[in-house]
Amino acid sequence: MDILFANYGINIIRRDGRIFIIFDAGGIVVQMIEIEITEEESLKAQKSERDAYELIIKLQNEKRPYKKIH
């Protein structure tokens, strides 16, 4: 696993040739989740805090499969 980016409240990692974003999707309680993203999405999220936020909203609205991180 390689950490590609860690800022704006997100981590972007590469594992087994795939890229994932990890962020807190919880409300009152921290709930870290991991979602696979594209290279293009990864680059967009790294541009600014606003771009990272927009990507998170997009991923949640698309209801992409995710994995809870404990």
N, CA, C and O atoms as a Tripos MOL2 file, in Angstrom:
@<TRIPOS>MOLECULE
protein
  280   279    70     0     0
PROTEIN
NO_CHARGES

@<TRIPOS>ATOM
      1 N           0.8440   -1.1740    0.0000 N.3       1 MET1
      2 CA          0.0000    0.0000    0.0000 C.3       1 MET1
      3 C           0.8910    1.2410    0.0000 C.2       1 MET1
      4 O           1.8140    1.3550    0.8070 O.2       1 MET1
      5 N           0.6070    2.1550   -0.9030 N.am      2 ASP2
      6 CA          1.3250    3.4260   -0.9770 C.3       2 ASP2
      7 C           0.3470    4.5580   -0.6910 C.2       2 ASP2
      8 O          -0.7460    4.5980   -1.2560 O.2       2 ASP2
      9 N           0.7370    5.4710    0.1820 N.am      3 ILE3
     10 CA         -0.0790    6.6550    0.4330 C.3       3 ILE3
     11 C           0.2800    7.6870   -0.6320 C.2       3 ILE3
     12 O           1.4210    8.1440   -0.6990 O.2       3 ILE3
     13 N          -0.6870    8.0500   -1.4570 N.am      4 LEU4
     14 CA         -0.4690    9.0160   -2.5240 C.3       4 LEU4
     15 C          -0.7120   10.4440   -2.0620 C.2       4 LEU4
     16 O          -0.0770   11.3810   -2.5450 O.2       4 LEU4
     17 N          -1.6470   10.6010   -1.1140 N.am      5 PHE5
     18 CA         -2.0440   11.9420   -0.6780 C.3       5 PHE5
     19 C          -2.7010   11.8350    0.6870 C.2       5 PHE5
     20 O          -3.4710   10.9100    0.9460 O.2       5 PHE5
     21 N          -2.3940   12.7820    1.5530 N.am      6 ALA6
     22 CA         -3.0250   12.8330    2.8780 C.3       6 ALA6
     23 C          -3.1860   14.2980    3.2720 C.2       6 ALA6
     24 O          -2.2620   14.9260    3.7880 O.2       6 ALA6
     25 N          -4.3800   14.8260    3.0160 N.am      7 ASN7
     26 CA         -4.6950   16.2110    3.3500 C.3       7 ASN7
     27 C          -6.1890   16.4170    3.1490 C.2       7 ASN7
     28 O          -6.8720   15.5340    2.6300 O.2       7 ASN7
     29 N          -6.6980   17.5630    3.5500 N.am      8 TYR8
     30 CA         -8.1160   17.9150    3.3850 C.3       8 TYR8
     31 C          -9.0510   16.8960    4.0360 C.2       8 TYR8
     32 O         -10.2120   16.7910    3.6400 O.2       8 TYR8
     33 N          -8.5700   16.1490    5.0220 N.am      9 GLY9
     34 CA         -9.4110   15.1650    5.6980 C.3       9 GLY9
     35 C          -9.5850   13.8660    4.9360 C.2       9 GLY9
     36 O         -10.4530   13.0590    5.2670 O.2       9 GLY9
     37 N          -8.7570   13.6600    3.9100 N.am     10 ILE10
     38 CA         -8.8270   12.4230    3.1250 C.3      10 ILE10
     39 C          -7.4440   11.7950    3.0060 C.2      10 ILE10
     40 O          -6.4240   12.4720    3.1310 O.2      10 ILE10
     41 N          -7.4320   10.5120    2.7680 N.am     11 ASN11
     42 CA         -6.2210    9.8010    2.3750 C.3      11 ASN11
     43 C          -6.5140    9.1390    1.0440 C.2      11 ASN11
     44 O          -7.5840    8.5600    0.8540 O.2      11 ASN11
     45 N          -5.5730    9.2220    0.1280 N.am     12 ILE12
     46 CA         -5.6800    8.5150   -1.1410 C.3      12 ILE12
     47 C          -4.5260    7.5290   -1.1820 C.2      12 ILE12
     48 O          -3.3630    7.9010   -1.0290 O.2      12 ILE12
     49 N          -4.8690    6.2640   -1.3910 N.am     13 ILE13
     50 CA         -3.8550    5.2140   -1.3860 C.3      13 ILE13
     51 C          -3.9190    4.3980   -2.6780 C.2      13 ILE13
     52 O          -4.9390    4.3610   -3.3660 O.2      13 ILE13
     53 N          -2.7940    3.7450   -2.9820 N.am     14 ARG14
     54 CA         -2.7490    2.7950   -4.0870 C.3      14 ARG14
     55 C          -2.4290    1.4260   -3.4830 C.2      14 ARG14
     56 O          -1.4510    1.2690   -2.7530 O.2      14 ARG14
     57 N          -3.2660    0.4490   -3.7980 N.am     15 ARG15
     58 CA         -3.0790   -0.9120   -3.2960 C.3      15 ARG15
     59 C          -3.4030   -1.8840   -4.4230 C.2      15 ARG15
     60 O          -4.4790   -1.8240   -5.0180 O.2      15 ARG15
     61 N          -2.4840   -2.7590   -4.7030 N.am     16 ASP16
     62 CA         -2.6770   -3.7660   -5.7530 C.3      16 ASP16
     63 C          -3.0630   -3.1250   -7.0870 C.2      16 ASP16
     64 O          -3.8920   -3.6630   -7.8210 O.2      16 ASP16
     65 N          -2.4590   -1.9740   -7.3980 N.am     17 GLY17
     66 CA         -2.7130   -1.3050   -8.6660 C.3      17 GLY17
     67 C          -4.0220   -0.5410   -8.7380 C.2      17 GLY17
     68 O          -4.3680   -0.0060   -9.7910 O.2      17 GLY17
     69 N          -4.7490   -0.4840   -7.6440 N.am     18 ARG18
     70 CA         -6.0360    0.2250   -7.6010 C.3      18 ARG18
     71 C          -5.9120    1.4130   -6.6490 C.2      18 ARG18
     72 O          -5.1040    1.3930   -5.7210 O.2      18 ARG18
     73 N          -6.7210    2.4500   -6.8880 N.am     19 ILE19
     74 CA         -6.6630    3.6670   -6.0740 C.3      19 ILE19
     75 C          -7.9260    3.7620   -5.2200 C.2      19 ILE19
     76 O          -9.0360    3.5250   -5.6970 O.2      19 ILE19
     77 N          -7.7330    4.1130   -3.9540 N.am     20 PHE20
     78 CA         -8.8410    4.2280   -3.0100 C.3      20 PHE20
     79 C          -8.7600    5.5610   -2.2800 C.2      20 PHE20
     80 O          -7.6720    6.0860   -2.0410 O.2      20 PHE20
     81 N          -9.9180    6.0990   -1.9290 N.am     21 ILE21
     82 CA         -9.9940    7.2770   -1.0730 C.3      21 ILE21
     83 C         -10.5670    6.8210    0.2690 C.2      21 ILE21
     84 O         -11.5080    6.0280    0.3180 O.2      21 ILE21
     85 N          -9.9950    7.3270    1.3380 N.am     22 ILE22
     86 CA        -10.4520    7.0020    2.6910 C.3      22 ILE22
     87 C         -10.8390    8.3180    3.3680 C.2      22 ILE22
     88 O         -10.0720    9.2810    3.3600 O.2      22 ILE22
     89 N         -12.0360    8.3450    3.9520 N.am     23 PHE23
     90 CA        -12.4980    9.5630    4.6170 C.3      23 PHE23
     91 C         -13.5150    9.2090    5.6900 C.2      23 PHE23
     92 O         -14.0400    8.0960    5.7290 O.2      23 PHE23
     93 N         -13.7840   10.1780    6.5580 N.am     24 ASP24
     94 CA        -14.7560   10.0050    7.6380 C.3      24 ASP24
     95 C         -16.1450   10.3380    7.1100 C.2      24 ASP24
     96 O         -16.4290   11.4900    6.7800 O.2      24 ASP24
     97 N         -17.0060    9.3370    7.0300 N.am     25 ALA25
     98 CA        -18.3760    9.5330    6.5460 C.3      25 ALA25
     99 C         -19.3680    9.5870    7.7000 C.2      25 ALA25
    100 O         -20.5790    9.6360    7.4840 O.2      25 ALA25
    101 N         -18.8540    9.5760    8.9220 N.am     26 GLY26
    102 CA        -19.7320    9.5680   10.0880 C.3      26 GLY26
    103 C         -20.2560   10.9490   10.4290 C.2      26 GLY26
    104 O         -19.7710   11.9630    9.9280 O.2      26 GLY26
    105 N         -21.2400   10.9630   11.2770 N.am     27 GLY27
    106 CA        -21.7940   12.2150   11.7710 C.3      27 GLY27
    107 C         -21.1830   12.5050   13.1230 C.2      27 GLY27
    108 O         -20.1330   13.1390   13.2230 O.2      27 GLY27
    109 N         -21.8500   12.0340   14.1630 N.am     28 ILE28
    110 CA        -21.3610   12.2330   15.5240 C.3      28 ILE28
    111 C         -20.2020   11.2870   15.8210 C.2      28 ILE28
    112 O         -19.2430   11.6610   16.4960 O.2      28 ILE28
    113 N         -20.2950   10.0760   15.3190 N.am     29 VAL29
    114 CA        -19.2690    9.0580   15.5430 C.3      29 VAL29
    115 C         -18.4160    8.9300   14.2850 C.2      29 VAL29
    116 O         -18.9380    8.9310   13.1700 O.2      29 VAL29
    117 N         -17.1130    8.8190   14.4680 N.am     30 VAL30
    118 CA        -16.2110    8.6480   13.3280 C.3      30 VAL30
    119 C         -16.5100    7.3240   12.6340 C.2      30 VAL30
    120 O         -16.5740    6.2770   13.2790 O.2      30 VAL30
    121 N         -16.6920    7.3740   11.3320 N.am     31 GLN31
    122 CA        -16.9230    6.1700   10.5260 C.3      31 GLN31
    123 C         -16.0720    6.2910    9.2650 C.2      31 GLN31
    124 O         -16.4940    6.8800    8.2700 O.2      31 GLN31
    125 N         -14.8690    5.7230    9.3250 N.am     32 MET32
    126 CA        -13.9560    5.7920    8.1890 C.3      32 MET32
    127 C         -14.3830    4.7720    7.1400 C.2      32 MET32
    128 O         -14.6320    3.6060    7.4470 O.2      32 MET32
    129 N         -14.4610    5.2380    5.8940 N.am     33 ILE33
    130 CA        -14.7950    4.3230    4.8060 C.3      33 ILE33
    131 C         -13.7810    4.4730    3.6780 C.2      33 ILE33
    132 O         -13.1000    5.4910    3.5460 O.2      33 ILE33
    133 N         -13.7090    3.4210    2.8740 N.am     34 GLU34
    134 CA        -12.7750    3.3550    1.7560 C.3      34 GLU34
    135 C         -13.5690    3.0560    0.4900 C.2      34 GLU34
    136 O         -14.3730    2.1250    0.4590 O.2      34 GLU34
    137 N         -13.3390    3.8570   -0.5610 N.am     35 ILE35
    138 CA        -14.0380    3.6850   -1.8320 C.3      35 ILE35
    139 C         -13.0060    3.7050   -2.9520 C.2      35 ILE35
    140 O         -12.1020    4.5410   -2.9570 O.2      35 ILE35
    141 N         -13.1420    2.7890   -3.8930 N.am     36 GLU36
    142 CA        -12.2490    2.7900   -5.0500 C.3      36 GLU36
    143 C         -12.6010    3.9640   -5.9590 C.2      36 GLU36
    144 O         -13.7730    4.2320   -6.2240 O.2      36 GLU36
    145 N         -11.5640    4.6620   -6.4340 N.am     37 ILE37
    146 CA        -11.7560    5.8030   -7.3300 C.3      37 ILE37
    147 C         -10.8300    5.6750   -8.5340 C.2      37 ILE37
    148 O          -9.9170    4.8500   -8.5520 O.2      37 ILE37
    149 N         -11.0860    6.5050   -9.5320 N.am     38 THR38
    150 CA        -10.2500    6.5110  -10.7310 C.3      38 THR38
    151 C          -9.0410    7.4250  -10.5240 C.2      38 THR38
    152 O          -8.9960    8.2160   -9.5820 O.2      38 THR38
    153 N          -8.0770    7.3000  -11.4150 N.am     39 GLU39
    154 CA         -6.9010    8.1770  -11.3880 C.3      39 GLU39
    155 C          -7.3360    9.6400  -11.5420 C.2      39 GLU39
    156 O          -6.8170   10.5230  -10.8590 O.2      39 GLU39
    157 N          -8.2850    9.8850  -12.4370 N.am     40 GLU40
    158 CA         -8.7940   11.2430  -12.6610 C.3      40 GLU40
    159 C          -9.4340   11.8070  -11.3890 C.2      40 GLU40
    160 O          -9.2010   12.9620  -11.0340 O.2      40 GLU40
    161 N         -10.2330   10.9960  -10.7120 N.am     41 GLU41
    162 CA        -10.8630   11.4360   -9.4600 C.3      41 GLU41
    163 C          -9.8090   11.7070   -8.3930 C.2      41 GLU41
    164 O          -9.9320   12.6510   -7.6130 O.2      41 GLU41
    165 N          -8.7770   10.8780   -8.3650 N.am     42 SER42
    166 CA         -7.6910   11.0630   -7.4110 C.3      42 SER42
    167 C          -7.0080   12.4110   -7.6140 C.2      42 SER42
    168 O          -6.7620   13.1420   -6.6540 O.2      42 SER42
    169 N          -6.7100   12.7300   -8.8480 N.am     43 LEU43
    170 CA         -6.0420   13.9990   -9.1530 C.3      43 LEU43
    171 C          -6.9300   15.1890   -8.8140 C.2      43 LEU43
    172 O          -6.4480   16.1960   -8.2940 O.2      43 LEU43
    173 N          -8.2160   15.0800   -9.1030 N.am     44 LYS44
    174 CA         -9.1540   16.1650   -8.7810 C.3      44 LYS44
    175 C          -9.1940   16.4060   -7.2720 C.2      44 LYS44
    176 O          -9.1450   17.5540   -6.8290 O.2      44 LYS44
    177 N          -9.2820   15.3410   -6.4840 N.am     45 ALA45
    178 CA         -9.3860   15.4700   -5.0260 C.3      45 ALA45
    179 C          -8.1490   16.1230   -4.4220 C.2      45 ALA45
    180 O          -8.2270   16.7330   -3.3560 O.2      45 ALA45
    181 N          -7.0160   16.0000   -5.0920 N.am     46 GLN46
    182 CA         -5.7730   16.5580   -4.5730 C.3      46 GLN46
    183 C          -5.6030   18.0440   -4.8900 C.2      46 GLN46
    184 O          -4.7080   18.6910   -4.3470 O.2      46 GLN46
    185 N          -6.4450   18.5840   -5.7550 N.am     47 LYS47
    186 CA         -6.3090   19.9870   -6.1750 C.3      47 LYS47
    187 C          -6.6180   20.9780   -5.0610 C.2      47 LYS47
    188 O          -5.8810   21.9420   -4.8570 O.2      47 LYS47
    189 N          -7.7150   20.7360   -4.3400 N.am     48 SER48
    190 CA         -8.1240   21.6840   -3.2970 C.3      48 SER48
    191 C          -9.0900   21.0060   -2.3340 C.2      48 SER48
    192 O          -9.6200   19.9310   -2.6130 O.2      48 SER48
    193 N          -9.3040   21.6500   -1.2070 N.am     49 GLU49
    194 CA        -10.2530   21.1260   -0.2290 C.3      49 GLU49
    195 C         -11.6580   21.0520   -0.8270 C.2      49 GLU49
    196 O         -12.3960   20.1010   -0.5700 O.2      49 GLU49
    197 N         -12.0210   22.0500   -1.6180 N.am     50 ARG50
    198 CA        -13.3440   22.0640   -2.2570 C.3      50 ARG50
    199 C         -13.4950   20.9000   -3.2430 C.2      50 ARG50
    200 O         -14.5380   20.2460   -3.2800 O.2      50 ARG50
    201 N         -12.4570   20.6450   -4.0390 N.am     51 ASP51
    202 CA        -12.5050   19.5310   -4.9900 C.3      51 ASP51
    203 C         -12.6310   18.1960   -4.2560 C.2      51 ASP51
    204 O         -13.3630   17.3090   -4.6950 O.2      51 ASP51
    205 N         -11.9150   18.0550   -3.1410 N.am     52 ALA52
    206 CA        -12.0070   16.8260   -2.3480 C.3      52 ALA52
    207 C         -13.4290   16.6560   -1.8120 C.2      52 ALA52
    208 O         -13.9890   15.5610   -1.8690 O.2      52 ALA52
    209 N         -14.0110   17.7350   -1.2950 N.am     53 TYR53
    210 CA        -15.3770   17.6970   -0.7720 C.3      53 TYR53
    211 C         -16.3740   17.3280   -1.8730 C.2      53 TYR53
    212 O         -17.2620   16.5020   -1.6610 O.2      53 TYR53
    213 N         -16.2230   17.9440   -3.0450 N.am     54 GLU54
    214 CA        -17.1260   17.6490   -4.1630 C.3      54 GLU54
    215 C         -17.0440   16.1840   -4.5790 C.2      54 GLU54
    216 O         -18.0610   15.5740   -4.9080 O.2      54 GLU54
    217 N         -15.8410   15.6180   -4.5660 N.am     55 LEU55
    218 CA        -15.6930   14.2020   -4.9130 C.3      55 LEU55
    219 C         -16.3890   13.3200   -3.8780 C.2      55 LEU55
    220 O         -17.0730   12.3640   -4.2420 O.2      55 LEU55
    221 N         -16.2210   13.6300   -2.6010 N.am     56 ILE56
    222 CA        -16.8710   12.8350   -1.5510 C.3      56 ILE56
    223 C         -18.3920   12.8640   -1.7200 C.2      56 ILE56
    224 O         -19.0470   11.8260   -1.6240 O.2      56 ILE56
    225 N         -18.9480   14.0380   -1.9670 N.am     57 ILE57
    226 CA        -20.3990   14.1510   -2.1760 C.3      57 ILE57
    227 C         -20.8190   13.3300   -3.3930 C.2      57 ILE57
    228 O         -21.8240   12.6210   -3.3450 O.2      57 ILE57
    229 N         -20.0630   13.4210   -4.4710 N.am     58 LYS58
    230 CA        -20.3580   12.6570   -5.6910 C.3      58 LYS58
    231 C         -20.3520   11.1530   -5.4010 C.2      58 LYS58
    232 O         -21.2600   10.4330   -5.8170 O.2      58 LYS58
    233 N         -19.3350   10.6870   -4.6930 N.am     59 LEU59
    234 CA        -19.2310    9.2560   -4.3830 C.3      59 LEU59
    235 C         -20.4030    8.7940   -3.5220 C.2      59 LEU59
    236 O         -20.9540    7.7170   -3.7470 O.2      59 LEU59
    237 N         -20.7790    9.6000   -2.5460 N.am     60 GLN60
    238 CA        -21.8980    9.2330   -1.6810 C.3      60 GLN60
    239 C         -23.2130    9.2250   -2.4520 C.2      60 GLN60
    240 O         -24.0530    8.3540   -2.2260 O.2      60 GLN60
    241 N         -23.4030   10.1730   -3.3510 N.am     61 ASN61
    242 CA        -24.6300   10.2200   -4.1510 C.3      61 ASN61
    243 C         -24.7170    9.0580   -5.1320 C.2      61 ASN61
    244 O         -25.8080    8.5640   -5.4170 O.2      61 ASN61
    245 N         -23.5690    8.6190   -5.6510 N.am     62 GLU62
    246 CA        -23.5430    7.4870   -6.5820 C.3      62 GLU62
    247 C         -23.7560    6.1590   -5.8610 C.2      62 GLU62
    248 O         -24.0220    5.1340   -6.4880 O.2      62 GLU62
    249 N         -23.6360    6.1930   -4.5490 N.am     63 LYS63
    250 CA        -23.7790    4.9800   -3.7290 C.3      63 LYS63
    251 C         -22.8290    3.8710   -4.1980 C.2      63 LYS63
    252 O         -23.2170    2.7110   -4.3350 O.2      63 LYS63
    253 N         -21.5790    4.2630   -4.4380 N.am     64 ARG64
    254 CA        -20.5680    3.2800   -4.8290 C.3      64 ARG64
    255 C         -20.3190    2.3140   -3.6790 C.2      64 ARG64
    256 O         -20.5020    2.6610   -2.5120 O.2      64 ARG64
    257 N         -19.9040    1.1090   -4.0150 N.am     65 PRO65
    258 CA        -19.5650    0.1520   -2.9500 C.3      65 PRO65
    259 C         -18.4220    0.7100   -2.0930 C.2      65 PRO65
    260 O         -17.5040    1.3520   -2.6030 O.2      65 PRO65
    261 N         -18.4960    0.4570   -0.8100 N.am     66 TYR66
    262 CA        -17.4610    0.9380    0.0950 C.3      66 TYR66
    263 C         -17.1480   -0.1170    1.1430 C.2      66 TYR66
    264 O         -17.8840   -1.0850    1.3300 O.2      66 TYR66
    265 N         -16.0260    0.1080    1.8200 N.am     67 LYS67
    266 CA        -15.5990   -0.7880    2.8880 C.3      67 LYS67
    267 C         -15.4020    0.0560    4.1410 C.2      67 LYS67
    268 O         -14.7370    1.0900    4.1000 O.2      67 LYS67
    269 N         -15.9810   -0.3860    5.2530 N.am     68 LYS68
    270 CA        -15.7810    0.3060    6.5230 C.3      68 LYS68
    271 C         -14.3930   -0.0420    7.0550 C.2      68 LYS68
    272 O         -13.9790   -1.2010    7.0390 O.2      68 LYS68
    273 N         -13.6920    0.9720    7.5200 N.am     69 ILE69
    274 CA        -12.3610    0.7960    8.0980 C.3      69 ILE69
    275 C         -12.5090    0.9300    9.6110 C.2      69 ILE69
    276 O         -13.0270    1.9350   10.0980 O.2      69 ILE69
    277 N         -12.0650   -0.0590   10.3430 N.am     70 HIS70
    278 CA        -12.2360   -0.0410   11.8090 C.3      70 HIS70
    279 C         -11.0600    0.5910   12.4830 C.2      70 HIS70
    280 O         -11.0320    0.6900   13.7100 O.2      70 HIS70
@<TRIPOS>BOND
     1     1     2 1
     2     2     3 1
     3     3     4 2
     4     3     5 am
     5     5     6 1
     6     6     7 1
     7     7     8 2
     8     7     9 am
     9     9    10 1
    10    10    11 1
    11    11    12 2
    12    11    13 am
    13    13    14 1
    14    14    15 1
    15    15    16 2
    16    15    17 am
    17    17    18 1
    18    18    19 1
    19    19    20 2
    20    19    21 am
    21    21    22 1
    22    22    23 1
    23    23    24 2
    24    23    25 am
    25    25    26 1
    26    26    27 1
    27    27    28 2
    28    27    29 am
    29    29    30 1
    30    30    31 1
    31    31    32 2
    32    31    33 am
    33    33    34 1
    34    34    35 1
    35    35    36 2
    36    35    37 am
    37    37    38 1
    38    38    39 1
    39    39    40 2
    40    39    41 am
    41    41    42 1
    42    42    43 1
    43    43    44 2
    44    43    45 am
    45    45    46 1
    46    46    47 1
    47    47    48 2
    48    47    49 am
    49    49    50 1
    50    50    51 1
    51    51    52 2
    52    51    53 am
    53    53    54 1
    54    54    55 1
    55    55    56 2
    56    55    57 am
    57    57    58 1
    58    58    59 1
    59    59    60 2
    60    59    61 am
    61    61    62 1
    62    62    63 1
    63    63    64 2
    64    63    65 am
    65    65    66 1
    66    66    67 1
    67    67    68 2
    68    67    69 am
    69    69    70 1
    70    70    71 1
    71    71    72 2
    72    71    73 am
    73    73    74 1
    74    74    75 1
    75    75    76 2
    76    75    77 am
    77    77    78 1
    78    78    79 1
    79    79    80 2
    80    79    81 am
    81    81    82 1
    82    82    83 1
    83    83    84 2
    84    83    85 am
    85    85    86 1
    86    86    87 1
    87    87    88 2
    88    87    89 am
    89    89    90 1
    90    90    91 1
    91    91    92 2
    92    91    93 am
    93    93    94 1
    94    94    95 1
    95    95    96 2
    96    95    97 am
    97    97    98 1
    98    98    99 1
    99    99   100 2
   100    99   101 am
   101   101   102 1
   102   102   103 1
   103   103   104 2
   104   103   105 am
   105   105   106 1
   106   106   107 1
   107   107   108 2
   108   107   109 am
   109   109   110 1
   110   110   111 1
   111   111   112 2
   112   111   113 am
   113   113   114 1
   114   114   115 1
   115   115   116 2
   116   115   117 am
   117   117   118 1
   118   118   119 1
   119   119   120 2
   120   119   121 am
   121   121   122 1
   122   122   123 1
   123   123   124 2
   124   123   125 am
   125   125   126 1
   126   126   127 1
   127   127   128 2
   128   127   129 am
   129   129   130 1
   130   130   131 1
   131   131   132 2
   132   131   133 am
   133   133   134 1
   134   134   135 1
   135   135   136 2
   136   135   137 am
   137   137   138 1
   138   138   139 1
   139   139   140 2
   140   139   141 am
   141   141   142 1
   142   142   143 1
   143   143   144 2
   144   143   145 am
   145   145   146 1
   146   146   147 1
   147   147   148 2
   148   147   149 am
   149   149   150 1
   150   150   151 1
   151   151   152 2
   152   151   153 am
   153   153   154 1
   154   154   155 1
   155   155   156 2
   156   155   157 am
   157   157   158 1
   158   158   159 1
   159   159   160 2
   160   159   161 am
   161   161   162 1
   162   162   163 1
   163   163   164 2
   164   163   165 am
   165   165   166 1
   166   166   167 1
   167   167   168 2
   168   167   169 am
   169   169   170 1
   170   170   171 1
   171   171   172 2
   172   171   173 am
   173   173   174 1
   174   174   175 1
   175   175   176 2
   176   175   177 am
   177   177   178 1
   178   178   179 1
   179   179   180 2
   180   179   181 am
   181   181   182 1
   182   182   183 1
   183   183   184 2
   184   183   185 am
   185   185   186 1
   186   186   187 1
   187   187   188 2
   188   187   189 am
   189   189   190 1
   190   190   191 1
   191   191   192 2
   192   191   193 am
   193   193   194 1
   194   194   195 1
   195   195   196 2
   196   195   197 am
   197   197   198 1
   198   198   199 1
   199   199   200 2
   200   199   201 am
   201   201   202 1
   202   202   203 1
   203   203   204 2
   204   203   205 am
   205   205   206 1
   206   206   207 1
   207   207   208 2
   208   207   209 am
   209   209   210 1
   210   210   211 1
   211   211   212 2
   212   211   213 am
   213   213   214 1
   214   214   215 1
   215   215   216 2
   216   215   217 am
   217   217   218 1
   218   218   219 1
   219   219   220 2
   220   219   221 am
   221   221   222 1
   222   222   223 1
   223   223   224 2
   224   223   225 am
   225   225   226 1
   226   226   227 1
   227   227   228 2
   228   227   229 am
   229   229   230 1
   230   230   231 1
   231   231   232 2
   232   231   233 am
   233   233   234 1
   234   234   235 1
   235   235   236 2
   236   235   237 am
   237   237   238 1
   238   238   239 1
   239   239   240 2
   240   239   241 am
   241   241   242 1
   242   242   243 1
   243   243   244 2
   244   243   245 am
   245   245   246 1
   246   246   247 1
   247   247   248 2
   248   247   249 am
   249   249   250 1
   250   250   251 1
   251   251   252 2
   252   251   253 am
   253   253   254 1
   254   254   255 1
   255   255   256 2
   256   255   257 am
   257   257   258 1
   258   258   259 1
   259   259   260 2
   260   259   261 am
   261   261   262 1
   262   262   263 1
   263   263   264 2
   264   263   265 am
   265   265   266 1
   266   266   267 1
   267   267   268 2
   268   267   269 am
   269   269   270 1
   270   270   271 1
   271   271   272 2
   272   271   273 am
   273   273   274 1
   274   274   275 1
   275   275   276 2
   276   275   277 am
   277   277   278 1
   278   278   279 1
   279   279   280 2
@<TRIPOS>SUBSTRUCTURE
     1 MET1         2 RESIDUE 1 A MET
     2 ASP2         6 RESIDUE 1 A ASP
     3 ILE3        10 RESIDUE 1 A ILE
     4 LEU4        14 RESIDUE 1 A LEU
     5 PHE5        18 RESIDUE 1 A PHE
     6 ALA6        22 RESIDUE 1 A ALA
     7 ASN7        26 RESIDUE 1 A ASN
     8 TYR8        30 RESIDUE 1 A TYR
     9 GLY9        34 RESIDUE 1 A GLY
    10 ILE10       38 RESIDUE 1 A ILE
    11 ASN11       42 RESIDUE 1 A ASN
    12 ILE12       46 RESIDUE 1 A ILE
    13 ILE13       50 RESIDUE 1 A ILE
    14 ARG14       54 RESIDUE 1 A ARG
    15 ARG15       58 RESIDUE 1 A ARG
    16 ASP16       62 RESIDUE 1 A ASP
    17 GLY17       66 RESIDUE 1 A GLY
    18 ARG18       70 RESIDUE 1 A ARG
    19 ILE19       74 RESIDUE 1 A ILE
    20 PHE20       78 RESIDUE 1 A PHE
    21 ILE21       82 RESIDUE 1 A ILE
    22 ILE22       86 RESIDUE 1 A ILE
    23 PHE23       90 RESIDUE 1 A PHE
    24 ASP24       94 RESIDUE 1 A ASP
    25 ALA25       98 RESIDUE 1 A ALA
    26 GLY26      102 RESIDUE 1 A GLY
    27 GLY27      106 RESIDUE 1 A GLY
    28 ILE28      110 RESIDUE 1 A ILE
    29 VAL29      114 RESIDUE 1 A VAL
    30 VAL30      118 RESIDUE 1 A VAL
    31 GLN31      122 RESIDUE 1 A GLN
    32 MET32      126 RESIDUE 1 A MET
    33 ILE33      130 RESIDUE 1 A ILE
    34 GLU34      134 RESIDUE 1 A GLU
    35 ILE35      138 RESIDUE 1 A ILE
    36 GLU36      142 RESIDUE 1 A GLU
    37 ILE37      146 RESIDUE 1 A ILE
    38 THR38      150 RESIDUE 1 A THR
    39 GLU39      154 RESIDUE 1 A GLU
    40 GLU40      158 RESIDUE 1 A GLU
    41 GLU41      162 RESIDUE 1 A GLU
    42 SER42      166 RESIDUE 1 A SER
    43 LEU43      170 RESIDUE 1 A LEU
    44 LYS44      174 RESIDUE 1 A LYS
    45 ALA45      178 RESIDUE 1 A ALA
    46 GLN46      182 RESIDUE 1 A GLN
    47 LYS47      186 RESIDUE 1 A LYS
    48 SER48      190 RESIDUE 1 A SER
    49 GLU49      194 RESIDUE 1 A GLU
    50 ARG50      198 RESIDUE 1 A ARG
    51 ASP51      202 RESIDUE 1 A ASP
    52 ALA52      206 RESIDUE 1 A ALA
    53 TYR53      210 RESIDUE 1 A TYR
    54 GLU54      214 RESIDUE 1 A GLU
    55 LEU55      218 RESIDUE 1 A LEU
    56 ILE56      222 RESIDUE 1 A ILE
    57 ILE57      226 RESIDUE 1 A ILE
    58 LYS58      230 RESIDUE 1 A LYS
    59 LEU59      234 RESIDUE 1 A LEU
    60 GLN60      238 RESIDUE 1 A GLN
    61 ASN61      242 RESIDUE 1 A ASN
    62 GLU62      246 RESIDUE 1 A GLU
    63 LYS63      250 RESIDUE 1 A LYS
    64 ARG64      254 RESIDUE 1 A ARG
    65 PRO65      258 RESIDUE 1 A PRO
    66 TYR66      262 RESIDUE 1 A TYR
    67 LYS67      266 RESIDUE 1 A LYS
    68 LYS68      270 RESIDUE 1 A LYS
    69 ILE69      274 RESIDUE 1 A ILE
    70 HIS70      278 RESIDUE 1 A HIS
